[in-house]
Amino acid sequence: MAEKKAAAKDGGVILKPIEDWKKLHKVGGAVFEGLKAANGWRNGKQVAEKEFEAAKDAFIHGAADGR
């Protein structure tokens, strides 16, 4: 139900909690916590799949020292 409201409200883009995307994309716990910290996300944050994937790729392939 929440997905339908978000889709209608956001022009067809489905927003889901980041925990749902974590399960769908099989992201490990440590990576997920780092991803949340790097993006300032809290549990329950709703994002589009493309936004989650872009943030995940940037985090995984980014420099370890943050540069």
PQR file of N, CA, C, O and H, with PARSE charges and radii, in Angstrom:
ATOM      1  N   MET A   1       0.818  -1.186   0.000 -0.4000 1.5000
ATOM      2  CA  MET A   1       0.000   0.000   0.000 -0.0000 2.0000
ATOM      3  C   MET A   1       0.865   1.255   0.000  0.5500 1.7000
ATOM      4  O   MET A   1       0.613   2.185  -0.766 -0.5500 1.4000
ATOM      5  N   ALA A   2       1.875   1.284   0.849 -0.4000 1.5000
ATOM      6  CA  ALA A   2       2.761   2.448   0.916 -0.0000 2.0000
ATOM      7  C   ALA A   2       3.502   2.630  -0.401  0.5500 1.7000
ATOM      8  O   ALA A   2       3.765   3.756  -0.824 -0.5500 1.4000
ATOM      9  H   ALA A   2       2.080   0.528   1.471  0.4000 1.0000
ATOM     10  N   GLU A   3       3.843   1.506  -1.053 -0.4000 1.5000
ATOM     11  CA  GLU A   3       4.530   1.588  -2.333 -0.0000 2.0000
ATOM     12  C   GLU A   3       3.650   2.241  -3.386  0.5500 1.7000
ATOM     13  O   GLU A   3       4.136   3.033  -4.193 -0.5500 1.4000
ATOM     14  H   GLU A   3       3.630   0.591  -0.709  0.4000 1.0000
ATOM     15  N   LYS A   4       2.368   1.920  -3.388 -0.4000 1.5000
ATOM     16  CA  LYS A   4       1.459   2.500  -4.364 -0.0000 2.0000
ATOM     17  C   LYS A   4       1.339   4.004  -4.162  0.5500 1.7000
ATOM     18  O   LYS A   4       1.357   4.763  -5.131 -0.5500 1.4000
ATOM     19  H   LYS A   4       1.973   1.277  -2.732  0.4000 1.0000
ATOM     20  N   LYS A   5       1.216   4.441  -2.911 -0.4000 1.5000
ATOM     21  CA  LYS A   5       1.118   5.872  -2.626 -0.0000 2.0000
ATOM     22  C   LYS A   5       2.375   6.590  -3.078  0.5500 1.7000
ATOM     23  O   LYS A   5       2.300   7.664  -3.675 -0.5500 1.4000
ATOM     24  H   LYS A   5       1.202   3.824  -2.124  0.4000 1.0000
ATOM     25  N   ALA A   6       3.539   5.999  -2.794 -0.4000 1.5000
ATOM     26  CA  ALA A   6       4.799   6.620  -3.180 -0.0000 2.0000
ATOM     27  C   ALA A   6       4.922   6.675  -4.694  0.5500 1.7000
ATOM     28  O   ALA A   6       5.395   7.669  -5.246 -0.5500 1.4000
ATOM     29  H   ALA A   6       3.600   5.126  -2.309  0.4000 1.0000
ATOM     30  N   ALA A   7       4.499   5.613  -5.366 -0.4000 1.5000
ATOM     31  CA  ALA A   7       4.599   5.573  -6.824 -0.0000 2.0000
ATOM     32  C   ALA A   7       3.719   6.641  -7.450  0.5500 1.7000
ATOM     33  O   ALA A   7       4.140   7.314  -8.392 -0.5500 1.4000
ATOM     34  H   ALA A   7       4.115   4.806  -4.917  0.4000 1.0000
ATOM     35  N   ALA A   8       2.525   6.805  -6.951 -0.4000 1.5000
ATOM     36  CA  ALA A   8       1.621   7.802  -7.496 -0.0000 2.0000
ATOM     37  C   ALA A   8       2.112   9.209  -7.191  0.5500 1.7000
ATOM     38  O   ALA A   8       1.965  10.122  -8.004 -0.5500 1.4000
ATOM     39  H   ALA A   8       2.183   6.259  -6.187  0.4000 1.0000
ATOM     40  N   LYS A   9       2.686   9.371  -6.035 -0.4000 1.5000
ATOM     41  CA  LYS A   9       3.146  10.677  -5.588 -0.0000 2.0000
ATOM     42  C   LYS A   9       4.437  11.105  -6.282  0.5500 1.7000
ATOM     43  O   LYS A   9       4.650  12.295  -6.514 -0.5500 1.4000
ATOM     44  H   LYS A   9       2.806   8.630  -5.374  0.4000 1.0000
ATOM     45  N   ASP A  10       5.300  10.143  -6.616 -0.4000 1.5000
ATOM     46  CA  ASP A  10       6.624  10.449  -7.138 -0.0000 2.0000
ATOM     47  C   ASP A  10       6.747  10.170  -8.636  0.5500 1.7000
ATOM     48  O   ASP A  10       7.849   9.923  -9.126 -0.5500 1.4000
ATOM     49  H   ASP A  10       5.127   9.177  -6.427  0.4000 1.0000
ATOM     50  N   GLY A  11       5.657  10.205  -9.353 -0.4000 1.5000
ATOM     51  CA  GLY A  11       5.708  10.050 -10.798 -0.0000 2.0000
ATOM     52  C   GLY A  11       6.054   8.649 -11.266  0.5500 1.7000
ATOM     53  O   GLY A  11       6.710   8.502 -12.297 -0.5500 1.4000
ATOM     54  H   GLY A  11       4.762  10.406  -8.955  0.4000 1.0000
ATOM     55  N   GLY A  12       5.641   7.618 -10.550 -0.4000 1.5000
ATOM     56  CA  GLY A  12       5.873   6.251 -10.985 -0.0000 2.0000
ATOM     57  C   GLY A  12       7.104   5.601 -10.386  0.5500 1.7000
ATOM     58  O   GLY A  12       7.302   4.401 -10.577 -0.5500 1.4000
ATOM     59  H   GLY A  12       5.108   7.738  -9.712  0.4000 1.0000
ATOM     60  N   VAL A  13       7.936   6.334  -9.674 -0.4000 1.5000
ATOM     61  CA  VAL A  13       9.111   5.761  -9.037 -0.0000 2.0000
ATOM     62  C   VAL A  13       8.684   5.130  -7.717  0.5500 1.7000
ATOM     63  O   VAL A  13       8.047   5.777  -6.885 -0.5500 1.4000
ATOM     64  H   VAL A  13       7.775   7.309  -9.519  0.4000 1.0000
ATOM     65  N   ILE A  14       9.038   3.873  -7.535 -0.4000 1.5000
ATOM     66  CA  ILE A  14       8.657   3.176  -6.308 -0.0000 2.0000
ATOM     67  C   ILE A  14       9.704   3.419  -5.239  0.5500 1.7000
ATOM     68  O   ILE A  14      10.887   3.143  -5.434 -0.5500 1.4000
ATOM     69  H   ILE A  14       9.556   3.348  -8.210  0.4000 1.0000
ATOM     70  N   LEU A  15       9.259   3.933  -4.123 -0.4000 1.5000
ATOM     71  CA  LEU A  15      10.125   4.146  -2.972 -0.0000 2.0000
ATOM     72  C   LEU A  15       9.899   3.016  -1.984  0.5500 1.7000
ATOM     73  O   LEU A  15       8.761   2.644  -1.700 -0.5500 1.4000
ATOM     74  H   LEU A  15       8.298   4.157  -3.964  0.4000 1.0000
ATOM     75  N   LYS A  16      10.986   2.474  -1.465 -0.4000 1.5000
ATOM     76  CA  LYS A  16      10.911   1.419  -0.456 -0.0000 2.0000
ATOM     77  C   LYS A  16      11.911   1.749   0.637  0.5500 1.7000
ATOM     78  O   LYS A  16      12.877   2.473   0.399 -0.5500 1.4000
ATOM     79  H   LYS A  16      11.911   2.775  -1.696  0.4000 1.0000
ATOM     80  N   PRO A  17      11.685   1.223   1.838 -0.5600 1.5000
ATOM     81  CA  PRO A  17      12.677   1.406   2.903  0.2800 2.0000
ATOM     82  C   PRO A  17      14.017   0.789   2.497  0.5500 1.7000
ATOM     83  O   PRO A  17      14.058  -0.221   1.795 -0.5500 1.4000
ATOM     84  N   ILE A  18      15.093   1.398   2.940 -0.4000 1.5000
ATOM     85  CA  ILE A  18      16.420   0.914   2.555 -0.0000 2.0000
ATOM     86  C   ILE A  18      16.658  -0.526   2.997  0.5500 1.7000
ATOM     87  O   ILE A  18      17.448  -1.240   2.380 -0.5500 1.4000
ATOM     88  H   ILE A  18      15.060   2.219   3.511  0.4000 1.0000
ATOM     89  N   GLU A  19      15.983  -0.956   4.058 -0.4000 1.5000
ATOM     90  CA  GLU A  19      16.122  -2.341   4.501 -0.0000 2.0000
ATOM     91  C   GLU A  19      15.592  -3.328   3.457  0.5500 1.7000
ATOM     92  O   GLU A  19      16.126  -4.428   3.314 -0.5500 1.4000
ATOM     93  H   GLU A  19      15.341  -0.375   4.559  0.4000 1.0000
ATOM     94  N   ASP A  20      14.548  -2.936   2.734 -0.4000 1.5000
ATOM     95  CA  ASP A  20      14.014  -3.786   1.666 -0.0000 2.0000
ATOM     96  C   ASP A  20      15.010  -3.905   0.520  0.5500 1.7000
ATOM     97  O   ASP A  20      15.214  -4.992  -0.021 -0.5500 1.4000
ATOM     98  H   ASP A  20      14.115  -2.043   2.851  0.4000 1.0000
ATOM     99  N   TRP A  21      15.634  -2.778   0.149 -0.4000 1.5000
ATOM    100  CA  TRP A  21      16.627  -2.804  -0.933 -0.0000 2.0000
ATOM    101  C   TRP A  21      17.850  -3.617  -0.500  0.5500 1.7000
ATOM    102  O   TRP A  21      18.461  -4.306  -1.317 -0.5500 1.4000
ATOM    103  H   TRP A  21      15.468  -1.895   0.589  0.4000 1.0000
ATOM    104  N   LYS A  22      18.202  -3.537   0.782 -0.4000 1.5000
ATOM    105  CA  LYS A  22      19.331  -4.321   1.317 -0.0000 2.0000
ATOM    106  C   LYS A  22      19.098  -5.809   1.069  0.5500 1.7000
ATOM    107  O   LYS A  22      19.987  -6.513   0.589 -0.5500 1.4000
ATOM    108  H   LYS A  22      17.706  -2.979   1.446  0.4000 1.0000
ATOM    109  N   LYS A  23      17.910  -6.278   1.397 -0.4000 1.5000
ATOM    110  CA  LYS A  23      17.584  -7.695   1.200 -0.0000 2.0000
ATOM    111  C   LYS A  23      17.555  -8.062  -0.275  0.5500 1.7000
ATOM    112  O   LYS A  23      18.088  -9.097  -0.678 -0.5500 1.4000
ATOM    113  H   LYS A  23      17.188  -5.707   1.787  0.4000 1.0000
ATOM    114  N   LEU A  24      16.931  -7.211  -1.077 -0.4000 1.5000
ATOM    115  CA  LEU A  24      16.788  -7.490  -2.501 -0.0000 2.0000
ATOM    116  C   LEU A  24      18.141  -7.556  -3.210  0.5500 1.7000
ATOM    117  O   LEU A  24      18.344  -8.393  -4.090 -0.5500 1.4000
ATOM    118  H   LEU A  24      16.498  -6.370  -0.751  0.4000 1.0000
ATOM    119  N   HIS A  25      19.071  -6.669  -2.825 -0.4000 1.5000
ATOM    120  CA  HIS A  25      20.385  -6.600  -3.473 -0.0000 2.0000
ATOM    121  C   HIS A  25      21.457  -7.376  -2.724  0.5500 1.7000
ATOM    122  O   HIS A  25      22.631  -7.328  -3.090 -0.5500 1.4000
ATOM    123  H   HIS A  25      18.906  -5.990  -2.110  0.4000 1.0000
ATOM    124  N   LYS A  26      21.054  -8.098  -1.665 -0.4000 1.5000
ATOM    125  CA  LYS A  26      21.958  -8.947  -0.884 -0.0000 2.0000
ATOM    126  C   LYS A  26      23.195  -8.185  -0.407  0.5500 1.7000
ATOM    127  O   LYS A  26      24.328  -8.611  -0.628 -0.5500 1.4000
ATOM    128  H   LYS A  26      20.100  -8.137  -1.368  0.4000 1.0000
ATOM    129  N   VAL A  27      22.956  -7.066   0.242 -0.4000 1.5000
ATOM    130  CA  VAL A  27      24.028  -6.238   0.785 -0.0000 2.0000
ATOM    131  C   VAL A  27      24.320  -6.721   2.207  0.5500 1.7000
ATOM    132  O   VAL A  27      23.403  -6.890   3.010 -0.5500 1.4000
ATOM    133  H   VAL A  27      22.036  -6.720   0.421  0.4000 1.0000
ATOM    134  N   GLY A  28      25.586  -6.939   2.508 -0.4000 1.5000
ATOM    135  CA  GLY A  28      25.977  -7.416   3.835 -0.0000 2.0000
ATOM    136  C   GLY A  28      25.753  -6.360   4.911  0.5500 1.7000
ATOM    137  O   GLY A  28      25.601  -5.174   4.618 -0.5500 1.4000
ATOM    138  H   GLY A  28      26.331  -6.802   1.855  0.4000 1.0000
ATOM    139  N   GLY A  29      25.736  -6.812   6.157 -0.4000 1.5000
ATOM    140  CA  GLY A  29      25.448  -5.938   7.287 -0.0000 2.0000
ATOM    141  C   GLY A  29      26.445  -4.804   7.454  0.5500 1.7000
ATOM    142  O   GLY A  29      26.044  -3.659   7.660 -0.5500 1.4000
ATOM    143  H   GLY A  29      25.859  -7.775   6.395  0.4000 1.0000
ATOM    144  N   ALA A  30      27.734  -5.100   7.371 -0.4000 1.5000
ATOM    145  CA  ALA A  30      28.755  -4.067   7.549 -0.0000 2.0000
ATOM    146  C   ALA A  30      28.698  -3.038   6.424  0.5500 1.7000
ATOM    147  O   ALA A  30      28.806  -1.837   6.671 -0.5500 1.4000
ATOM    148  H   ALA A  30      28.060  -6.030   7.204  0.4000 1.0000
ATOM    149  N   VAL A  31      28.530  -3.502   5.209 -0.4000 1.5000
ATOM    150  CA  VAL A  31      28.426  -2.587   4.069 -0.0000 2.0000
ATOM    151  C   VAL A  31      27.179  -1.721   4.206  0.5500 1.7000
ATOM    152  O   VAL A  31      27.212  -0.523   3.925 -0.5500 1.4000
ATOM    153  H   VAL A  31      28.442  -4.477   5.009  0.4000 1.0000
ATOM    154  N   PHE A  32      26.084  -2.333   4.638 -0.4000 1.5000
ATOM    155  CA  PHE A  32      24.837  -1.590   4.792 -0.0000 2.0000
ATOM    156  C   PHE A  32      24.979  -0.490   5.843  0.5500 1.7000
ATOM    157  O   PHE A  32      24.517   0.631   5.631 -0.5500 1.4000
ATOM    158  H   PHE A  32      26.057  -3.306   4.867  0.4000 1.0000
ATOM    159  N   GLU A  33      25.609  -0.800   6.969 -0.4000 1.5000
ATOM    160  CA  GLU A  33      25.806   0.211   8.017 -0.0000 2.0000
ATOM    161  C   GLU A  33      26.714   1.330   7.531  0.5500 1.7000
ATOM    162  O   GLU A  33      26.474   2.497   7.841 -0.5500 1.4000
ATOM    163  H   GLU A  33      25.984  -1.711   7.142  0.4000 1.0000
ATOM    164  N   GLY A  34      27.749   0.994   6.779 -0.4000 1.5000
ATOM    165  CA  GLY A  34      28.627   2.016   6.200 -0.0000 2.0000
ATOM    166  C   GLY A  34      27.899   2.871   5.180  0.5500 1.7000
ATOM    167  O   GLY A  34      28.104   4.083   5.109 -0.5500 1.4000
ATOM    168  H   GLY A  34      27.944   0.046   6.528  0.4000 1.0000
ATOM    169  N   LEU A  35      27.050   2.234   4.395 -0.4000 1.5000
ATOM    170  CA  LEU A  35      26.247   2.937   3.397 -0.0000 2.0000
ATOM    171  C   LEU A  35      25.310   3.934   4.065  0.5500 1.7000
ATOM    172  O   LEU A  35      25.154   5.060   3.594 -0.5500 1.4000
ATOM    173  H   LEU A  35      26.883   1.250   4.453  0.4000 1.0000
ATOM    174  N   LYS A  36      24.689   3.518   5.161 -0.4000 1.5000
ATOM    175  CA  LYS A  36      23.806   4.421   5.907 -0.0000 2.0000
ATOM    176  C   LYS A  36      24.595   5.597   6.471  0.5500 1.7000
ATOM    177  O   LYS A  36      24.152   6.742   6.383 -0.5500 1.4000
ATOM    178  H   LYS A  36      24.816   2.603   5.544  0.4000 1.0000
ATOM    179  N   ALA A  37      25.746   5.323   7.043 -0.4000 1.5000
ATOM    180  CA  ALA A  37      26.556   6.388   7.644 -0.0000 2.0000
ATOM    181  C   ALA A  37      27.053   7.370   6.581  0.5500 1.7000
ATOM    182  O   ALA A  37      27.031   8.583   6.790 -0.5500 1.4000
ATOM    183  H   ALA A  37      26.105   4.393   7.115  0.4000 1.0000
ATOM    184  N   ALA A  38      27.493   6.845   5.458 -0.4000 1.5000
ATOM    185  CA  ALA A  38      28.039   7.700   4.396 -0.0000 2.0000
ATOM    186  C   ALA A  38      26.978   8.613   3.785  0.5500 1.7000
ATOM    187  O   ALA A  38      27.294   9.701   3.305 -0.5500 1.4000
ATOM    188  H   ALA A  38      27.511   5.859   5.288  0.4000 1.0000
ATOM    189  N   ASN A  39      25.726   8.171   3.803 -0.4000 1.5000
ATOM    190  CA  ASN A  39      24.658   8.943   3.179 -0.0000 2.0000
ATOM    191  C   ASN A  39      23.755   9.656   4.183  0.5500 1.7000
ATOM    192  O   ASN A  39      22.813  10.344   3.790 -0.5500 1.4000
ATOM    193  H   ASN A  39      25.470   7.287   4.193  0.4000 1.0000
ATOM    194  N   GLY A  40      24.034   9.498   5.459 -0.4000 1.5000
ATOM    195  CA  GLY A  40      23.206  10.135   6.480 -0.0000 2.0000
ATOM    196  C   GLY A  40      21.806   9.549   6.561  0.5500 1.7000
ATOM    197  O   GLY A  40      20.855  10.239   6.929 -0.5500 1.4000
ATOM    198  H   GLY A  40      24.799   8.939   5.778  0.4000 1.0000
ATOM    199  N   TRP A  41      21.682   8.267   6.214 -0.4000 1.5000
ATOM    200  CA  TRP A  41      20.381   7.598   6.240 -0.0000 2.0000
ATOM    201  C   TRP A  41      20.145   6.973   7.600  0.5500 1.7000
ATOM    202  O   TRP A  41      21.085   6.539   8.266 -0.5500 1.4000
ATOM    203  H   TRP A  41      22.454   7.706   5.915  0.4000 1.0000
ATOM    204  N   ARG A  42      18.898   6.928   8.006 -0.4000 1.5000
ATOM    205  CA  ARG A  42      18.485   6.239   9.224 -0.0000 2.0000
ATOM    206  C   ARG A  42      17.588   5.071   8.829  0.5500 1.7000
ATOM    207  O   ARG A  42      17.080   5.018   7.709 -0.5500 1.4000
ATOM    208  H   ARG A  42      18.135   7.280   7.465  0.4000 1.0000
ATOM    209  N   ASN A  43      17.397   4.138   9.755 -0.4000 1.5000
ATOM    210  CA  ASN A  43      16.506   3.004   9.480 -0.0000 2.0000
ATOM    211  C   ASN A  43      15.136   3.515   9.059  0.5500 1.7000
ATOM    212  O   ASN A  43      14.605   4.462   9.640 -0.5500 1.4000
ATOM    213  H   ASN A  43      17.810   4.180  10.665  0.4000 1.0000
ATOM    214  N   GLY A  44      14.576   2.877   8.047 -0.4000 1.5000
ATOM    215  CA  GLY A  44      13.254   3.249   7.563 -0.0000 2.0000
ATOM    216  C   GLY A  44      13.262   4.290   6.454  0.5500 1.7000
ATOM    217  O   GLY A  44      12.210   4.586   5.888 -0.5500 1.4000
ATOM    218  H   GLY A  44      15.007   2.108   7.575  0.4000 1.0000
ATOM    219  N   LYS A  45      14.424   4.853   6.129 -0.4000 1.5000
ATOM    220  CA  LYS A  45      14.516   5.847   5.053 -0.0000 2.0000
ATOM    221  C   LYS A  45      14.016   5.214   3.764  0.5500 1.7000
ATOM    222  O   LYS A  45      14.408   4.099   3.420 -0.5500 1.4000
ATOM    223  H   LYS A  45      15.279   4.612   6.589  0.4000 1.0000
ATOM    224  N   GLN A  46      13.156   5.922   3.058 -0.4000 1.5000
ATOM    225  CA  GLN A  46      12.626   5.401   1.800 -0.0000 2.0000
ATOM    226  C   GLN A  46      13.317   6.080   0.629  0.5500 1.7000
ATOM    227  O   GLN A  46      13.373   7.306   0.542 -0.5500 1.4000
ATOM    228  H   GLN A  46      12.837   6.827   3.338  0.4000 1.0000
ATOM    229  N   VAL A  47      13.839   5.257  -0.265 -0.4000 1.5000
ATOM    230  CA  VAL A  47      14.525   5.756  -1.451 -0.0000 2.0000
ATOM    231  C   VAL A  47      14.106   4.924  -2.655  0.5500 1.7000
ATOM    232  O   VAL A  47      13.538   3.842  -2.513 -0.5500 1.4000
ATOM    233  H   VAL A  47      13.793   4.261  -0.195  0.4000 1.0000
ATOM    234  N   ALA A  48      14.394   5.441  -3.833 -0.4000 1.5000
ATOM    235  CA  ALA A  48      14.159   4.693  -5.068 -0.0000 2.0000
ATOM    236  C   ALA A  48      15.297   3.691  -5.255  0.5500 1.7000
ATOM    237  O   ALA A  48      16.388   3.863  -4.711 -0.5500 1.4000
ATOM    238  H   ALA A  48      14.856   6.320  -3.949  0.4000 1.0000
ATOM    239  N   GLU A  49      15.030   2.666  -6.015 -0.4000 1.5000
ATOM    240  CA  GLU A  49      16.036   1.630  -6.236 -0.0000 2.0000
ATOM    241  C   GLU A  49      17.290   2.196  -6.901  0.5500 1.7000
ATOM    242  O   GLU A  49      18.407   1.833  -6.533 -0.5500 1.4000
ATOM    243  H   GLU A  49      14.144   2.526  -6.456  0.4000 1.0000
ATOM    244  N   LYS A  50      17.108   3.080  -7.873 -0.4000 1.5000
ATOM    245  CA  LYS A  50      18.261   3.672  -8.552 -0.0000 2.0000
ATOM    246  C   LYS A  50      19.129   4.464  -7.590  0.5500 1.7000
ATOM    247  O   LYS A  50      20.357   4.414  -7.675 -0.5500 1.4000
ATOM    248  H   LYS A  50      16.200   3.375  -8.172  0.4000 1.0000
ATOM    249  N   GLU A  51      18.501   5.196  -6.674 -0.4000 1.5000
ATOM    250  CA  GLU A  51      19.248   5.965  -5.692 -0.0000 2.0000
ATOM    251  C   GLU A  51      20.038   5.032  -4.770  0.5500 1.7000
ATOM    252  O   GLU A  51      21.195   5.306  -4.449 -0.5500 1.4000
ATOM    253  H   GLU A  51      17.505   5.237  -6.606  0.4000 1.0000
ATOM    254  N   PHE A  52      19.417   3.941  -4.351 -0.4000 1.5000
ATOM    255  CA  PHE A  52      20.091   2.972  -3.484 -0.0000 2.0000
ATOM    256  C   PHE A  52      21.281   2.350  -4.207  0.5500 1.7000
ATOM    257  O   PHE A  52      22.372   2.249  -3.646 -0.5500 1.4000
ATOM    258  H   PHE A  52      18.478   3.719  -4.611  0.4000 1.0000
ATOM    259  N   GLU A  53      21.067   1.933  -5.460 -0.4000 1.5000
ATOM    260  CA  GLU A  53      22.147   1.304  -6.228 -0.0000 2.0000
ATOM    261  C   GLU A  53      23.308   2.260  -6.454  0.5500 1.7000
ATOM    262  O   GLU A  53      24.469   1.869  -6.340 -0.5500 1.4000
ATOM    263  H   GLU A  53      20.181   2.016  -5.916  0.4000 1.0000
ATOM    264  N   ALA A  54      22.998   3.513  -6.774 -0.4000 1.5000
ATOM    265  CA  ALA A  54      24.054   4.505  -7.002 -0.0000 2.0000
ATOM    266  C   ALA A  54      24.857   4.749  -5.728  0.5500 1.7000
ATOM    267  O   ALA A  54      26.084   4.844  -5.772 -0.5500 1.4000
ATOM    268  H   ALA A  54      22.054   3.830  -6.867  0.4000 1.0000
ATOM    269  N   ALA A  55      24.171   4.849  -4.601 -0.4000 1.5000
ATOM    270  CA  ALA A  55      24.853   5.071  -3.322 -0.0000 2.0000
ATOM    271  C   ALA A  55      25.699   3.854  -2.958  0.5500 1.7000
ATOM    272  O   ALA A  55      26.819   3.997  -2.468 -0.5500 1.4000
ATOM    273  H   ALA A  55      23.174   4.771  -4.565  0.4000 1.0000
ATOM    274  N   LYS A  56      25.163   2.659  -3.196 -0.4000 1.5000
ATOM    275  CA  LYS A  56      25.895   1.421  -2.897 -0.0000 2.0000
ATOM    276  C   LYS A  56      27.156   1.316  -3.748  0.5500 1.7000
ATOM    277  O   LYS A  56      28.228   1.001  -3.232 -0.5500 1.4000
ATOM    278  H   LYS A  56      24.253   2.543  -3.594  0.4000 1.0000
ATOM    279  N   ASP A  57      27.034   1.577  -5.042 -0.4000 1.5000
ATOM    280  CA  ASP A  57      28.191   1.507  -5.937 -0.0000 2.0000
ATOM    281  C   ASP A  57      29.248   2.538  -5.564  0.5500 1.7000
ATOM    282  O   ASP A  57      30.441   2.236  -5.572 -0.5500 1.4000
ATOM    283  H   ASP A  57      26.163   1.833  -5.461  0.4000 1.0000
ATOM    284  N   ALA A  58      28.816   3.755  -5.236 -0.4000 1.5000
ATOM    285  CA  ALA A  58      29.763   4.801  -4.845 -0.0000 2.0000
ATOM    286  C   ALA A  58      30.482   4.417  -3.558  0.5500 1.7000
ATOM    287  O   ALA A  58      31.677   4.672  -3.412 -0.5500 1.4000
ATOM    288  H   ALA A  58      27.846   4.001  -5.230  0.4000 1.0000
ATOM    289  N   PHE A  59      29.765   3.809  -2.632 -0.4000 1.5000
ATOM    290  CA  PHE A  59      30.364   3.405  -1.360 -0.0000 2.0000
ATOM    291  C   PHE A  59      31.344   2.260  -1.558  0.5500 1.7000
ATOM    292  O   PHE A  59      32.455   2.296  -1.029 -0.5500 1.4000
ATOM    293  H   PHE A  59      28.794   3.601  -2.750  0.4000 1.0000
ATOM    294  N   ILE A  60      30.947   1.252  -2.311 -0.4000 1.5000
ATOM    295  CA  ILE A  60      31.780   0.074  -2.500 -0.0000 2.0000
ATOM    296  C   ILE A  60      33.035   0.402  -3.311  0.5500 1.7000
ATOM    297  O   ILE A  60      34.117  -0.098  -3.003 -0.5500 1.4000
ATOM    298  H   ILE A  60      30.045   1.223  -2.741  0.4000 1.0000
ATOM    299  N   HIS A  61      32.900   1.225  -4.332 -0.4000 1.5000
ATOM    300  CA  HIS A  61      34.016   1.519  -5.224 -0.0000 2.0000
ATOM    301  C   HIS A  61      34.756   2.795  -4.849  0.5500 1.7000
ATOM    302  O   HIS A  61      35.703   3.181  -5.535 -0.5500 1.4000
ATOM    303  H   HIS A  61      32.021   1.631  -4.582  0.4000 1.0000
ATOM    304  N   GLY A  62      34.346   3.448  -3.785 -0.4000 1.5000
ATOM    305  CA  GLY A  62      34.991   4.685  -3.354 -0.0000 2.0000
ATOM    306  C   GLY A  62      36.314   4.406  -2.643  0.5500 1.7000
ATOM    307  O   GLY A  62      36.605   3.276  -2.251 -0.5500 1.4000
ATOM    308  H   GLY A  62      33.577   3.135  -3.228  0.4000 1.0000
ATOM    309  N   ALA A  63      37.097   5.458  -2.490 -0.4000 1.5000
ATOM    310  CA  ALA A  63      38.384   5.343  -1.807 -0.0000 2.0000
ATOM    311  C   ALA A  63      38.157   5.096  -0.308  0.5500 1.7000
ATOM    312  O   ALA A  63      37.215   5.624   0.283 -0.5500 1.4000
ATOM    313  H   ALA A  63      36.861   6.376  -2.809  0.4000 1.0000
ATOM    314  N   ALA A  64      39.019   4.301   0.280 -0.4000 1.5000
ATOM    315  CA  ALA A  64      38.897   3.960   1.693 -0.0000 2.0000
ATOM    316  C   ALA A  64      39.115   5.170   2.598  0.5500 1.7000
ATOM    317  O   ALA A  64      38.600   5.214   3.716 -0.5500 1.4000
ATOM    318  H   ALA A  64      39.784   3.872  -0.200  0.4000 1.0000
ATOM    319  N   ASP A  65      39.873   6.143   2.118 -0.4000 1.5000
ATOM    320  CA  ASP A  65      40.152   7.317   2.944 -0.0000 2.0000
ATOM    321  C   ASP A  65      39.163   8.457   2.713  0.5500 1.7000
ATOM    322  O   ASP A  65      39.337   9.552   3.248 -0.5500 1.4000
ATOM    323  H   ASP A  65      40.291   6.107   1.210  0.4000 1.0000
ATOM    324  N   GLY A  66      38.132   8.202   1.920 -0.4000 1.5000
ATOM    325  CA  GLY A  66      37.062   9.190   1.728 -0.0000 2.0000
ATOM    326  C   GLY A  66      37.328  10.233   0.649  0.5500 1.7000
ATOM    327  O   GLY A  66      36.518  11.141   0.463 -0.5500 1.4000
ATOM    328  H   GLY A  66      37.991   7.313   1.485  0.4000 1.0000
ATOM    329  N   ARG A  67      38.437  10.123  -0.059 -0.4000 1.5000
ATOM    330  CA  ARG A  67      38.741  11.095  -1.114 -0.0000 2.0000
ATOM    331  C   ARG A  67      38.013  10.806  -2.382  0.5500 1.7000
ATOM    332  O   ARG A  67      38.166  11.536  -3.361 -0.5500 1.4000
ATOM    333  H   ARG A  67      39.095   9.386   0.092  0.4000 1.0000
TER
END
